[in-house]
Each structure stands twice: as structure tokens, then as C-alpha cells.
Amino acid sequence: MELTPHRPTDGVYPATDDYAHAMEVRGAARLLFVAGTMGLHPDGTPGAGLAEQLDLIWSNIRAILASADMTVDNIVRLTSYLTDPSYAEPNAAARVAALGGRAVPTTAIVCQTLVSDWLVEIEVIAAG
């Protein structure tokens, strides 16, 4: 599988170092669409705060990907749902760390989650 991030500069605003406008995927045999994943412990209780929830989210995403014989290296698209705009920077830092600095197309949306204790929810698309 070949992944090519696209960061055009003609006619569109510039992409940041941790962001790509698009990801071209060639030769993928499988796609995995991961539902919005929250920062919940295995017993279903949320992490105590934003940092713990972000750690749990990425741990949960890694477990879900592993169930399909994939890793975070297979992620080609990511959407974050934040309950507060101030969470954008810590969320981006957690994403950059989880992906080892690899840029993927990403969107962050500020919204209300179904449960007020869920501070962030992240969904991904992976290809393999």
C-alpha cells in the first residue's frame, strides 16, 4: 500500500506540518472505518480529565486497529469531536504523538457529546 499526502499550495491555504489536505491511498486491499472512540476505561467509565481521556482514546484506537491487524500507521483520515474549543491544541498534540508526527487529513469539530463526561471523541479511517 502506498500513502501519499497532498499539500497543494496553489489556490488553497497552506497546510500545517501536522496536517495534509488529502491522503492518496494506492494498493489498499482493506478499509477500516472506526466509530467515534471515547476516552473510556474497559469498564466504561471516562478518564478523569482531558489528558487521561486522550491517552485512553489512543489506547482504545490502537486496540481496535489491532483487532483488524492494523496499527496507527494505517490511519488515513481522522475526525475529532471536541466539547470545548480549548481542547484543540492538546488534542492535536496527542494526535501528533500517537501518529509519530505523520500528517493525515484531519478535522476538528466543536460539539456536544452524548454524555457530558465525554470530552473528546475521535473517529478514524484506516487502510491496509
SERO-4910 file (N, C-alpha, C, O; in steps of 0.05 Angstrom, whole numbers):
BEGIN
 pado doro    nc1    nc2    nc3   cac1   cac2   cac3    cc1    cc2    cc3    oc1    oc2    oc3
  Met    A     17    -23      0      0      0      0     18     25      0     38     26     14
  Glu    A     10     44    -16     25     69    -18      7     92     -8    -15     95    -17
  Leu    A     18    108     11      4    131     21     19    156     12     43    159     17
  Thr    A      5    175     -1     17    200     -9      1    223      1    -21    228     -8
  Pro    A     12    238     21     -2    262     30     -1    284      9     20    287     -5
  His    A    -22    299      6    -22    321    -14    -26    347      2    -44    350     18
  Arg    A     -8    366     -4     -8    393      8     -5    414    -13     15    428    -14
  Pro    A    -25    416    -31    -22    436    -52    -20    464    -41    -31    470    -19
  Thr    A     -6    481    -55     -3    509    -47    -16    529    -66    -21    552    -59
  Asp    A    -23    519    -90    -36    536   -110    -66    536   -105    -79    515   -106
  Gly    A    -77    560   -100   -106    563    -99   -119    553    -73   -143    552    -72
  Val    A   -103    546    -53   -114    537    -28    -95    546     -5    -71    550    -10
  Tyr    A   -106    549     19    -90    557     41    -69    536     48    -74    512     42
  Pro    A    -46    544     60    -25    524     65    -32    505     87    -46    512    106
  Ala    A    -23    480     84    -26    460    105     -4    464    126     18    473    120
  Thr    A    -10    458    151     10    460    172     26    434    172     19    415    158
  Asp    A     48    433    188     65    410    188     51    384    197     59    362    189
  Asp    A     30    387    214     17    363    225     -9    357    210    -26    342    220
  Tyr    A    -13    369    187    -38    367    172    -33    364    142    -14    376    132
  Ala    A    -48    348    129    -48    346    100    -76    351     90    -95    342    102
  His    A    -78    364     67   -105    369     56   -118    343     47   -143    340     49
  Ala    A   -102    324     37   -113    299     27    -93    277     30    -69    282     31
  Met    A   -102    252     30    -85    229     30    -93    211      7   -115    201      6
  Glu    A    -74    207    -11    -79    188    -33    -70    160    -24    -48    156    -13
  Val    A    -88    141    -27    -83    113    -19    -83     96    -44   -103     95    -59
  Arg    A    -61     82    -50    -59     64    -73    -52     36    -63    -36     33    -45
  Gly    A    -65     17    -75    -59    -11    -69    -70    -21    -43    -61    -42    -33
  Ala    A    -89     -8    -31   -101    -17     -7   -121    -40    -13   -137    -37    -31
  Ala    A   -119    -61      2   -138    -83     -2   -161    -81     18   -182    -94     14
  Arg    A   -157    -66     39   -178    -64     60   -181    -36     70   -162    -20     71
  Leu    A   -206    -29     78   -211     -4     91   -225    -10    118   -242    -28    119
  Leu    A   -218      4    139   -230      1    165   -241     28    174   -226     47    176
  Phe    A   -267     29    179   -280     53    188   -285     50    218   -302     33    226
  Val    A   -271     65    234   -273     63    263   -293     84    274   -290    108    268
  Ala    A   -312     74    288   -333     92    300   -319    112    319   -297    108    328
  Gly    A   -334    133    326   -324    152    345   -316    137    371   -331    122    382
  Thr    A   -291    142    379   -280    128    402   -275    148    425   -263    169    421
  Met    A   -285    140    449   -283    158    472   -260    150    490   -249    128    487
  Gly    A   -253    167    509   -233    162    529   -244    147    552   -245    158    575
  Leu    A   -252    122    548   -265    106    568   -247     83    576   -232     72    559
  His    A   -247     76    602   -234     53    612   -249     28    603   -272     30    594
  Pro    A   -237      4    605   -251    -20    597   -278    -24    611   -295    -38    601
  Asp    A   -281    -13    635   -306    -16    649   -327      5    641   -349      6    651
  Gly    A   -320     22    621   -338     42    610   -338     68    624   -353     86    616
  Thr    A   -322     72    645   -320     98    658   -301    116    644   -280    107    634
  Pro    A   -307    142    642   -290    161    629   -265    167    645   -265    166    669
  Gly    A   -243    174    631   -219    184    644   -225    209    660   -245    223    655
  Ala    A   -208    214    679   -213    236    699   -212    264    687   -224    282    698
  Gly    A   -198    268    665   -195    294    653   -187    291    624   -185    269    614
  Leu    A   -182    314    612   -176    314    583   -151    297    577   -152    281    558
  Ala    A   -129    301    591   -104    286    585   -109    256    587   -100    241    570
  Glu    A   -122    247    608   -127    218    612   -146    208    590   -142    186    580
  Gln    A   -166    224    583   -184    215    562   -170    213    535   -175    194    520
  Leu    A   -152    231    529   -137    230    504   -119    205    504   -117    191    483
  Asp    A   -106    199    526    -90    175    528   -107    150    523    -99    132    509
  Leu    A   -130    149    536   -148    126    533   -159    124    505   -161    102    494
  Ile    A   -166    146    492   -175    145    465   -155    132    447   -161    114    432
  Trp    A   -130    141    449   -110    129    431   -103    101    438    -97     85    420
  Ser    A   -105     93    463   -102     65    471   -125     49    459   -120     27    449
  Asn    A   -149     59    461   -172     45    450   -171     43    420   -177     22    409
  Ile    A   -162     64    407   -159     63    377   -139     42    370   -143     27    351
  Arg    A   -116     42    384    -95     22    378   -107     -7    381   -101    -24    365
  Ala    A   -123    -11    402   -135    -38    406   -154    -45    384   -154    -68    374
  Ile    A   -170    -26    375   -189    -31    353   -174    -37    328   -181    -55    313
  Leu    A   -154    -21    322   -138    -26    298   -124    -53    299   -124    -68    279
  Ala    A   -114    -60    322   -100    -86    325   -119   -109    319   -111   -130    309
  Ser    A   -145   -105    326   -165   -127    321   -168   -132    291   -178   -153    284
  Ala    A   -160   -113    275   -161   -116    246   -133   -119    234   -129   -115    210
  Asp    A   -113   -126    251    -85   -129    243    -75   -103    230    -61   -104    210
  Met    A    -82    -80    242    -72    -54    233    -60    -40    257    -63    -48    280
  Thr    A    -46    -18    251    -34      0    271    -41     29    264    -55     34    244
  Val    A    -32     47    280    -37     76    274    -24     84    247    -32    104    236
  Asp    A     -5     68    238      7     74    212    -12     70    189     -8     80    167
  Asn    A    -34     56    194    -55     51    173    -76     74    173    -92     74    154
  Ile    A    -75     92    192    -95    113    193    -91    132    169    -69    142    165
  Val    A   -112    138    154   -110    155    131   -129    180    133   -128    198    117
  Arg    A   -146    180    154   -165    203    158   -173    202    187   -177    181    198
  Leu    A   -177    226    199   -184    228    227   -203    252    232   -198    273    221
  Thr    A   -223    247    247   -241    269    255   -243    269    286   -249    249    298
  Ser    A   -239    293    298   -241    296    327   -266    313    333   -271    332    320
  Tyr    A   -281    304    353   -304    319    363   -297    328    391   -294    312    409
  Leu    A   -295    354    394   -286    366    419   -310    380    433   -326    393    419
  Thr    A   -312    378    459   -334    392    472   -326    421    480   -344    436    489
  Asp    A   -301    428    475   -293    456    482   -270    463    462   -252    447    458
  Pro    A   -272    488    451   -251    495    432   -223    496    444   -203    492    430
  Ser    A   -221    499    470   -194    500    484   -181    472    483   -157    470    489
  Tyr    A   -195    452    476   -184    425    474   -169    420    448   -156    399    444
  Ala    A   -171    439    429   -159    435    402   -129    430    404   -119    411    391
  Glu    A   -115    447    419    -86    444    420    -77    418    433    -60    404    422
  Pro    A    -88    411    457    -80    386    469    -87    362    452    -73    342    450
  Asn    A   -110    363    438   -119    342    420    -99    339    397    -92    316    390
  Ala    A    -91    361    385    -72    360    363    -45    348    373    -33    332    359
  Ala    A    -36    356    396    -11    346    407    -13    316    412      6    301    406
  Ala    A    -35    306    422    -39    278    426    -39    263    400    -28    241    397
  Arg    A    -52    275    379    -53    262    353    -25    260    341    -17    239    331
  Val    A    -10    282    342     17    283    331     34    261    345     49    247    332
  Ala    A     32    260    371     47    240    386     39    212    379     56    194    374
  Ala    A     13    207    377      3    180    371     11    171    343     17    147    338
  Leu    A     12    190    324     18    183    296     48    187    291     57    184    268
  Gly    A     64    193    311     93    196    307     99    219    289    120    218    275
  Gly    A     83    239    289     88    263    272     78    260    243     80    279    228
  Arg    A     67    237    236     57    233    209     32    249    205     13    247    221
  Ala    A     31    265    184      8    282    178    -13    267    163     -7    252    144
  Val    A    -38    269    171    -61    258    157    -82    280    155    -82    299    170
  Pro    A   -101    277    136   -123    295    135   -139    293    161   -146    271    169
  Thr    A   -145    315    173   -159    315    199   -178    338    201   -173    360    189
  Thr    A   -199    334    215   -219    355    220   -225    355    250   -228    333    262
  Ala    A   -228    378    262   -237    380    290   -263    396    290   -265    417    278
  Ile    A   -282    385    304   -308    397    306   -315    401    335   -311    383    352
  Val    A   -325    425    342   -334    430    370   -364    424    371   -380    435    355
  Cys    A   -371    407    390   -399    398    391   -405    388    420   -388    389    437
  Gln    A   -429    379    423   -437    367    448   -437    337    444   -449    327    425
  Thr    A   -424    322    463   -425    293    461   -450    283    475   -464    297    489
  Leu    A   -455    257    470   -480    245    482   -479    244    512   -500    245    525
  Val    A   -455    242    524   -452    241    553   -433    264    560   -412    266    549
  Ser    A   -441    281    579   -426    305    585   -398    300    595   -380    317    593
  Asp    A   -393    276    606   -366    269    616   -347    261    593   -323    260    598
  Trp    A   -357    256    569   -340    250    546   -331    276    535   -346    291    523
  Leu    A   -305    283    538   -294    308    530   -286    309    501   -287    330    488
  Val    A   -277    287    490   -268    284    463   -277    257    452   -278    237    466
  Glu    A   -283    257    426   -289    232    412   -273    233    386   -273    254    372
  Ile    A   -261    211    378   -245    211    353   -253    187    336   -255    165    346
  Glu    A   -258    192    311   -263    171    292   -241    171    271   -230    192    264
  Val    A   -234    147    261   -212    145    241   -221    127    218   -239    110    221
  Ile    A   -207    131    196   -209    112    174   -180    102    170   -161    117    169
  Ala    A   -178     76    168   -152     63    163   -153     47    138   -174     37    130
  Ala    A   -130     44    125   -128     28    101   -104      9    103    -84     16    115
  Gly    A   -108    -14     91    -86    -33     92    -85    -51     68    -68    -69     66
***
